[in-house]
Structures are given as C-alpha cells and as structure tokens.
Amino acid sequence: MNLSHTAFQNIPPSQNESVRAILLQLLAEDLDFHDQASDYASHDFHAFPAKFPPQLPLKFIKALTVPGDVVLDPMLGSGTTLVEAYLTDRRSIGLDIDPLALQIACVKTTPLDPERIAYFSNHILISAVRKVASDQAELAEVLARRWDDNTRDFVGYWFALETQVELLALIQEIEQVDDPLYRAFFGLALSAIIITKSGGVSMAFDLAHTRPHRAKIVIGRNGEIVLGDSLVGSPSRRIQLLTKTLRSPLKEFERRVQRNCESIESLIPGRFAPDIHAGDAQTMPLEDESIDLIVTSPPYASNAIDYMRAHKFSLVWLGRDIAELGDRRRGYIGGESTTDVRFEPLPPRTAAVVEALGHLDPKKGLVLHRYYSEMTRVLREIFRVLKPGKAALVVVGNSVMRGRDTETQQCLAEIGQVLGFDVPAIGLRHLDRDRRMLPAAQVAAMDSQIEQRMLVEYIIGFYKPHPAERS
Ligand SMILES: C[S@@+](CC[C@H](N)C(=O)[O-])C[C@H]1O[C@@H](n2cnc3c(N)ncnc32)[C@H](O)[C@@H]1O
C-alpha cells in the first residue's frame, strides 16, 4: 500500500479500511513537524513542559475518527489533544491529576467573547494600578494574612515584595470577575506570566522545564538591588548568568491577556465542549468500550519532569496552599517514592530491565518498577475504555536511569501486548531541541552520545482487536 499522508488526511476510516493498517501507515510517516508552527489557535496560552506538537494528535484524529467521535487524553497536560479535537469537531474527554493542567485545558477549549475579555481586562488593570499606587499598606497587610505560614514563606522566598504587591492587586481584581469562565481565563493569564522558561515575574530561573533555582542577584525595576547585595560586581560568569531584573506583573499581564484574547477568536463557538475531569488515569471514571481514539503522553519515568514543583509557583496565587499541593504530588505517575506502592507483576523483558537496574541501584529499580506498575494500570484502563477495532497512541520519551536506557517504548509495548493489545508499529520522532521543554537531565547532556538517543521520542501504536481478530 502506498498512500501519501495528504491522501489519507481527509478520508474517514471506512468499515473496509482497517484501523490497524492506517496506524501502520501513519507511524511510518514523518512525525517530526519541525517546520510547522505550533502556536496557532489557543496552543500558546501557557507554557507546559513536554507538550507534544499539535500536528501529532491532529494527524491521528483526522485519519482515525470522524466528526462527533470521542477522543480521550487521560493525561491531558496542557490539553493539546483536546484543543485539536475541538478544532476538528470531535467530542473529547480529558483527565489529569494536576490542577493547573486542568485549568489550562479548560481555558484553551472555551470560546469567549473578546469584547467581554476587553471589558473585564480594562477594569482589572485600571483597578489594580490604582490599588498599587494608593493602597500599598493595605496590600502588604493582606499579603501577611493571605496564606498559612508555609505558603507565605514559599511566596516570600521566590517573589520580591514589589512583585507580590502587583500580583496581589491583580488576583484580587480577577477574583471579583463574576463569570467563572472569564475568571479562569484571567487566572490563567496571571499564571502564564509566572511560569515561563525564564521564571517569569518570580525570582526563579528555569521554572518550566527543570528544577527552579533562585537568582543570586535580583535587580528591582528602579535599578535597586533587591537580593544579593554582597555579590554585585562579582566577575564570576555563574553569578552573572544568575542575575535577574524584575519585570512588572501589571505590564506582563496586560500583554499576555491581549495575546491570549487575539488567539481565542480561533475557537469557533458551538463545537463540542470537552469533558474535563480531575482524575487518575489509572482508574478512569469512564464506561467500557466508549472511546474511539486515545492520544496521550504520560510523564517520564523517575520524575524527570516534576510538574508540581513548577506549577505551585502560580497555584499559590490561584488559591492553593503548599501543604495540599505537596500531598497531591504523591499521586503523579513516575514519582520517586516507593512506599505504599502497589507493584504489578511485569512481563519478561520489562522485568529484566527493572531487575538489571535494581542490581546497579536497588532504590532506582523499585522506582522503575513503580513506573511500569502505574503504566500497566493506565494501559489496562485504556484497553477497557477503548472500543474494539480502535487505536491508542502513547507518546513516550526515553529515560536514562543510572546510565541505563529504561527501554520505555519496548516495555510499554510488551505490557500492552500482555493486556490484549496488538502493537503493529512504534513511530519515531526527533525532538526539536530549540522548541521543546525537556527534562533537566536531557538538557544537561545534550551533546553526549546517549543524549542523541534521548532527543527522540516514540509513538507507540496500540490497536485493540475485535474479539474475532483475537483468536
Ligand atoms: C507529558 S505531560 C502531557 C503533555 C500533553 N500531551 C500536552 O501536550 O500538553 C503528562 C501529564 O500527565 C499528568 N499526570 C501525572 N500523573 C497522572 C495521573 N495519575 N493521572 C492523570 N494524569 C497524570 C501530569 O500532570 C501531566 O500533565
């Protein structure tokens, strides 16, 4: 069969055309999408580590579903799959455990009236500017009582006082917006000025893709030294690289709202509103055999990207406290704790990978066993909710633990096969190192040989056979 990508794109899968054959074809095609923009529609509303390019879910949605079909992403992240389902008129369902991911995905798939956004935005900005100019003492007092001690300490460590005052003035106005959809839109714009690769308006660096660390020298907007007085003038290159000049949250917010408002017009109203749930992909609140297509990407093994570590920077402003966020973090797939874990039996190849790592480092072996146990439960649920004759695409990065490749794509394929899936192909894509926010370990070793392998990711094609095909 020699069908080109374009030939396939607009043809809905017919009864005669096997989903399995389409899967084979698509996974052999170019999956890099390096020359294609990924910031159209609402995709660019908020930074998110390890999000996949929108063309990836789009390709499979178009070829494997028709309008009205149900597409699921049980680890929705920033909602890339859901946005593409929305734009192509498919129903969609999304789950995630992360409160910020849920808010990002909701806002990105909710069409709003740009005139109302402009109206609220004017009001928020005018009132916040006025407050900052005239009510400094009152704002400082509210800052002192807004959070419990832990959360207050966290905010005090990572945000300069002048930044805190402006953020508070903004969030107080946002909280007054009576329509929850618009309130969520503005809350997300506030979050987007904090969580950026550069650490946004906070005193942190590397907020969106690796472990945040605080600037050594912080310079205020009027040129005054806010932090690191004793280091000023240091010739050390490290110190120079760790110097940050504060930006005004009020100005950044205004810019961000304007940008997001322009993009929201591409969300045509009247399409299927996605069904978005806070939930665990290991126990999905969904009916058996109810889903036409799944496109998802789980976290890396061994907590390579710690979502909560960055997300708490804005979640504390959106009303959460540090203790609650810490508790929630334990439920993330790929975590490093190995107490109270339900370990699953693993098939031979996967068990051998885990065992080999365990010989080198017993603790890491358990962490990897935890990951493959969690992914066994996710794949079991994916199998349960998928209709027979349909497909799930699972995008995984490659993890290296103690210098060993964890063989994620082969292990997950093996686990899927044991659960009843057919795995006709595993696609490969090369990551664009300039565009994708990668885990710290990947950034650090960018030029080593092992890193060259890590700059790829795999798209595992799982096909759920009809009962008749299984025999
Ligand atoms: C690699 S990201 C997904 C990125 C997404 N494909 C995108 O384009 O934005 C993985 C997501 O899995 C979520 N996650 C982690 N543990 C989970 C669990 N137990 N149930 C559901 N989602 C979970 C994380 O919060 C994160 O949003």
The ligand as an ORCA input file, in Angstrom:
! r2SCAN-3c Opt
* xyz 0 1
  C       3.817     14.736     29.362
  S       2.513     15.538     30.198
  C       1.258     15.586     28.972
  C       1.508     16.689     27.981
  C       0.397     16.815     26.941
  N       0.455     15.736     25.972
  C       0.471     18.151     26.246
  O       0.624     18.194     25.028
  O       0.420     19.158     26.927
  C       1.963     14.319     31.312
  C       0.764     14.712     32.168
  O       0.418     13.569     32.959
  C      -0.192     14.078     34.137
  N      -0.291     13.008     35.150
  C       0.656     12.555     36.011
  N       0.149     11.590     36.788
  C      -1.151     11.417     36.411
  C      -2.198     10.543     36.845
  N      -2.018      9.673     37.834
  N      -3.390     10.638     36.208
  C      -3.606     11.535     35.212
  N      -2.652     12.398     34.782
  C      -1.435     12.330     35.363
  C       0.723     15.223     34.520
  O       0.061     16.091     35.425
  C       0.981     15.859     33.156
  O       0.050     16.881     32.922
*
